[in-house]
Amino acid sequence: MSWKEAFLRQALSDFKVHEELARLQLPSCHELLYLQMAVEKLGKYYLTPNDGSKPVPTHKSIVNGLKHSTSNPATRQKMGFSNHTIYREKIQRICSVAQWLEDLYPTSDDNAPNAKYPWSDGTCDVTAPCDVEFHTQVSLPLLKEFKAFIKGMLRAESTD
C-alpha cells in the first residue's frame, strides 16, 4: 500500500467514526475531532505525490489539499462536476469551514480553543472542549454542505 492509499483508507475510517459520533449526540468536540482527522488525511491524500514518496508531515493540509484537488480532472469528474469552474467555486465556498477546522488544531499555545485539549483564557479559568458547542462557531448549513461534499469526495476516491 502506498502513502496515498493509506491516507485515503484512514480518512474513510475516520469519517465513519465521525458519522457514528454525530448519531450519538455526544459533546460536539468528539465529532469535530474525527471530522478534522478525516479531512486532514483526505487533504494529505490529495497532496501526496503519486510516486509513493512520504508526504511532508503537517496538520495544515485541509485547505491546501482541497484546493489541490481542483487540479485533478479525475476527482472533479468522479464527483459529477463536468465544469472545472463550478467545482473550483464549490471548493472556494467550503474553504471557510476547512480553514475553521484547521484553525482549531491544538498548538503549543495552551490558550487556543481546540477540540482535543483543555485550554486557559490566560487567567485561572480552564475550559474543557466537551463544554464548548463548537458548531455555533460556523454556519450550520455551510457545515452540512461541507460534510456532504467531503463524504462525496471520499466515496468518489474510494471507488477506483
ZATI-92361 format. One record per residue: residue in three letters; x, y, z of N, C-alpha, C in turn. Coordinates in steps of 0.05 Angstrom, whole numbers, plus 5000, padded with zeros to 4 digits. Example, Ala and Ser with C-alpha at 12.3 -4.5 7.8 and 13.67 -1.06 7.14 Angstrom:
<sites>
ALA526448865156524649105156526449345156/SER525749555142527349795143525850015157/
</sites>
This chain:
<sites>
MET501749775000500050005000501850255000/SER501050454985502650694983501750895005/TRP503251105010502451315029499751435021/LYS499451484995497051594985494551424991/GLU494851164985492650974991492050955021/ALA494250955037493850935066492351185077/PHE493051415067491651655076488651645069/LEU488051545045485251525037483751325054/ARG484951095059483750885076483150995104/GLN485151135115484751245142482751465143/ALA482651635122480651845120477851725120/LEU477451515105474851375104474151265131/SER475951145145475451035172474851255192/ASP476351475192475851695210473151825205/PHE472451845179469851965173467551785182/LYS467851525181465751345191465451385221/VAL467651415236467551465265466151735270/HIS466851935254465552195257462552175254/GLU461652025234458751985229457451845253/GLU458751635263457651495286457451675311/LEU459451825316459452005338457252215335/ALA456752315311454652505306451852385313/ARG451552135308448952005314448551975345/LEU450751955359450551915388449852165404/GLN450152395391449552655403451152705428/LEU453752645427455652705448456552995446/PRO458153095464459253365461460553395433/SER460153625421461053655393464053635389/CYS465653655410468553635406469353365396/HIS467953155403468652885394468152845364/GLU465752925356465052905328466953085311/LEU467453325321469153515307472053415305/LEU473053285325475853185325476152975302/TYR474152795299474352595278473852715251/LEU472252925249471953065224474553195216/GLN475853325235478453445230480453235220/MET480553005234482552795226481952685198/ALA479352645193478652535166479352725144/VAL478752975148479253175126482253235124/GLU483653225146486553255145487853035128/LYS486952785133488052565118487152575089/LEU484752665083483852695056485652905042/GLY486153125056487953335046490753215040/LYS491753055058494352935053494252735029/TYR492052605026491652435002492052594977/TYR490752824975491052994951493853114948/LEU495153164971497853294970500153094967/THR499652834971501752634969502352574940/PRO504852574933505652514905504852224897/ASN504252184872503551924862505951734862/ASP508351834865510751674863511251504888/GLY509551514908509751354932511451474954/SER512551714949514251834969512551934993/LYS513851945016512552025041512052325040/PRO509652415048509052695047510352845070/VAL510453105068511553275089509553265113/PRO510453205137508653205160507653475167/THR505053515168503753765176500853715183/HIS499753875201496853875206495454065188/LYS496954235174495754435157495454345128/SER493954125125493554005098490654025089/ILE488854125105486054115098485454305075/VAL486054565079485454765058487154715033/ASN489754665037491454625014490654374998/GLY489954165012489053914999486553954983/LEU484654094994482154144979482654314955/LYS484254514958484954684935486454534914/HIS488254354923489854194904488053994888/SER485853914900484053724886482853854861/THR482854114860481754254836483554214811/SER486054134816487854094793487653804782/ASN485953644793485653374785482953324771/PRO482953314744480453284730478953024737/ALA480452814744479152554751477452584776/THR478452734796476952774820474352934814/ARG474653144799472353304792470253144777/GLN471052974759469252814743467952594761/LYS469452474778468352274796466252394815/MET466552654821464652794838462252884823/GLY462252854796459952924780460053214770/PHE462353344772462653614762463953604735/SER462453674714463653684688465153944682/ASN464454144698465554414694467654474716/HIS470054534708472254604727471554844743/THR470455044731469755294745467855254768/ILE465755094763463755034783464954884806/TYR466654684800468054534821469854714838/ARG471354874825473155054839471555254857/GLU469355354847467655534863466455384888/LYS465855134884464854974907466954944928/ILE469454884919471654854938472055124952/GLN472055344938472455604950470255654971/ARG467855574964465555624982465955475009/ILE466855225008467155075033469855115047/CYS471655265034474255305047474155465073/SER472055615077471855755103471455555125/VAL469955335120469655125141472254975144/ALA473654915121476254785122478254945139/GLN478255205134480055385149479355385179/TRP476755395185475855385213476855125226/LEU476554905213477554645224480554655228/GLU482054755208484954775210485754955234/ASP484355175237485055365258484455245286/LEU482755045288482154915314484154705322/TYR486254655307488254465315489754565340/PRO490254395359491854475382494554575374/THR495554775388498154885383499754875409/SER502154955408503754965432502755175452/ASP501055355442499855565459497355445472/ASP497455405498495155265511492855455516/ASN492855695504490655875507488855875482/ALA489355685464487755685439485555475441/PRO483055555436480855355436481455145414/ASN480754895421481154675403479354445412/ALA478954245396477154025402478453795417/LYS480953815423482453595434483353625463/TYR484453865470485553905497484354145511/PRO484254145538483354375552485254615547/TRP484154855550485755095546484955305567/SER486755495571486355705591485855965576/ASP484356145589483856405577486056605586/GLY488056505598490256685608489956755637/THR487656685648487256725677487356445690/CYS485856415710485656155723483455975711/ASP481856095693479755935681480855745660/VAL480055495661480755295642478255185630/THR478255155604475855045590476454775579/ALA474654585583474854325571473354325544/PRO474454205524473054205498470154095499/CYS469653905517466953795519464853985529/ASP465754215539463954425549463354645528/VAL464454615504464154815484462354705461/GLU460454865452458854785429460154905404/PHE462054765393463654865371461954925346/HIS459754785342458154825318456955105317/THR456855245339455755515338457755715326/GLN460255625322462255805311462355815281/VAL460655665268460655645239457755625229/SER457255705205454555685194453755395192/LEU451555315205450755035204450054935176/PRO448655095160448155005132450754965117/LEU452755135121455255105106456854865117/LEU456654815143457954585155456754325144/LYS454054325141452754085130453554045101/GLU453754265086454654255058457454155056/PHE459154245074461954155075462153855080/LYS460653765101460753475107459753305084/ALA457553395071456553245049458553235026/PHE459853455021461853474999464253285006/ILE465153295030467353125039466552825036/LYS464152765044463152485042463152405013/GLY462352584995462352524966465152484955/MET466952654965469752624956470952354964/LEU470452284989471452024999470251794984/ARG467651804979466251594963467451584935/ALA467751814922468851814895471651714893/GLU473351784912476151704911476451404918/SER474551294933474851014942473650814921/THR472550914900471250744880473150654858/ASP475750724860477650634839478050334839/
</sites>
